[in-house]
Amino acid sequence: MSNAQTWVSAALTNEDTCLDGFHEVESKAKDDVKRKITNVARVTSNALYMINRLDESRGRPKLGN
């Protein structure tokens, strides 16, 4: 289970890093990318939540969040 937590946590970090790369860009493309990455981040965050809940239900303390 910890591998899944690690991978999903890393995905959240990568999403933030990707957005950082558009920091100084001013265009419609930036807005489109930001909107899409924000949506992916929500899904990824939900996945991490479910992984943590599953791990807790198996009697292990949660990691992250």
Backbone hydrogen bonds in HBPLUS format (Angstrom, degrees):
<---DONOR---> <-ACCEPTOR-->    atom                        ^
c    i                          cat <-CA-CA->   ^        H-A-AA   ^      H-
h    n   atom  resd res      DA  || num        DHA   H-A  angle D-A-AA Bond
n    s   type  num  typ     dist DA aas  dist angle  dist       angle   num
A0005-GLN N   A0001-MET O   3.08 MM   4  6.44 159.3  2.12 152.3 158.4     1
A0006-THR N   A0002-SER O   2.87 MM   4  6.03 157.4  1.92 146.7 152.9     2
A0007-TRP N   A0003-ASN O   2.87 MM   4  6.10 166.1  1.89 155.2 158.5     3
A0008-VAL N   A0004-ALA O   2.97 MM   4  6.08 167.5  1.98 152.4 155.8     4
A0009-SER N   A0005-GLN O   2.93 MM   4  5.96 158.0  1.98 145.3 152.1     5
A0010-ALA N   A0006-THR O   2.91 MM   4  6.05 155.2  1.97 147.1 154.2     6
A0011-ALA N   A0007-TRP O   2.96 MM   4  6.22 146.1  2.07 141.2 150.7     7
A0012-LEU N   A0008-VAL O   3.09 MM   4  6.44 151.5  2.18 146.1 152.5     8
A0013-THR N   A0009-SER O   3.11 MM   4  6.46 155.5  2.18 146.6 153.0     9
A0014-ASN N   A0010-ALA O   2.88 MM   4  6.15 157.3  1.93 150.3 156.8    10
A0015-GLU N   A0011-ALA O   2.97 MM   4  6.23 149.1  2.07 146.6 154.5    11
A0016-ASP N   A0012-LEU O   3.16 MM   4  6.47 158.2  2.21 147.9 152.6    12
A0017-THR N   A0013-THR O   2.91 MM   4  6.18 159.6  1.96 152.3 158.5    13
A0018-CYS N   A0014-ASN O   2.88 MM   4  6.04 153.5  1.95 146.0 152.8    14
A0019-LEU N   A0015-GLU O   3.12 MM   4  6.41 159.9  2.16 147.0 151.5    15
A0020-ASP N   A0016-ASP O   2.98 MM   4  6.28 150.5  2.07 146.6 155.2    16
A0021-GLY N   A0017-THR O   3.25 MM   4  6.57 138.5  2.43 141.7 151.1    17
A0021-GLY N   A0018-CYS O   3.09 MM   3  5.30 132.4  2.33 100.8 113.1    18
A0022-PHE N   A0019-LEU O   2.99 MM   3  5.41 155.3  2.05 111.9 119.7    19
A0023-HIS N   A0020-ASP O   3.13 MM   3  5.18 162.6  2.16 113.0 114.1    20
A0025-VAL N   A0022-PHE O   3.10 MM   3  5.20 158.2  2.15 110.1 117.0    21
A0031-ASP N   A0027-SER O   3.37 MM   4  6.79 158.4  2.42 143.9 148.5    22
A0032-ASP N   A0028-LYS O   2.89 MM   4  6.19 158.4  1.94 155.0 161.3    23
A0033-VAL N   A0029-ALA O   2.87 MM   4  6.07 166.7  1.89 154.8 158.1    24
A0034-LYS N   A0030-LYS O   2.83 MM   4  5.96 164.1  1.86 151.5 156.6    25
A0035-ARG N   A0031-ASP O   2.96 MM   4  6.08 160.5  2.00 145.6 150.7    26
A0036-LYS N   A0032-ASP O   3.03 MM   4  6.25 161.3  2.06 149.0 154.0    27
A0037-ILE N   A0033-VAL O   2.83 MM   4  6.00 164.3  1.86 156.8 161.4    28
A0038-THR N   A0034-LYS O   2.87 MM   4  5.94 155.5  1.93 146.5 153.7    29
A0039-ASN N   A0035-ARG O   3.08 MM   4  6.30 152.4  2.16 141.2 148.2    30
A0040-VAL N   A0036-LYS O   2.97 MM   4  6.27 160.2  2.01 148.2 153.6    31
A0041-ALA N   A0037-ILE O   2.77 MM   4  5.96 154.0  1.84 148.5 156.2    32
A0042-ARG N   A0038-THR O   3.04 MM   4  6.30 148.8  2.14 143.2 150.5    33
A0043-VAL N   A0039-ASN O   3.17 MM   4  6.52 162.7  2.20 150.5 154.2    34
A0044-THR N   A0040-VAL O   2.83 MM   4  6.04 161.8  1.86 153.2 159.0    35
A0045-SER N   A0041-ALA O   2.79 MM   4  5.88 158.5  1.83 146.7 152.7    36
A0046-ASN N   A0042-ARG O   2.91 MM   4  6.14 156.5  1.97 147.2 153.7    37
A0047-ALA N   A0043-VAL O   2.91 MM   4  6.19 150.3  2.00 145.1 153.7    38
A0048-LEU N   A0044-THR O   2.94 MM   4  6.27 155.9  2.00 149.7 155.7    39
A0049-TYR N   A0045-SER O   2.95 MM   4  6.23 157.2  2.00 148.1 154.4    40
A0050-MET N   A0046-ASN O   2.96 MM   4  6.24 161.7  1.99 150.3 154.5    41
A0051-ILE N   A0047-ALA O   2.90 MM   4  6.15 156.4  1.96 150.2 157.1    42
A0052-ASN N   A0048-LEU O   2.89 MM   4  6.09 163.2  1.91 152.2 156.7    43
A0053-ARG N   A0049-TYR O   2.87 MM   4  6.14 158.9  1.91 151.6 157.8    44
A0054-LEU N   A0050-MET O   2.90 MM   4  6.05 159.5  1.94 147.0 152.6    45
A0055-ASP N   A0051-ILE O   2.92 MM   4  6.13 157.9  1.97 148.3 154.6    46
A0056-GLU N   A0052-ASN O   2.84 MM   4  6.10 156.9  1.90 150.0 156.4    47
A0057-SER N   A0053-ARG O   2.89 MM   4  6.11 153.5  1.96 147.3 154.5    48
A0058-ARG N   A0055-ASP O   3.09 MM   3  5.17 141.5  2.25  97.4 108.8    49
A0060-ARG N   A0055-ASP O   3.20 MM   5  5.68 157.5  2.26 141.2 141.2    50
A0059-GLY N   A0056-GLU O   2.83 MM   3  5.10 157.8  1.87 113.9 116.8    51
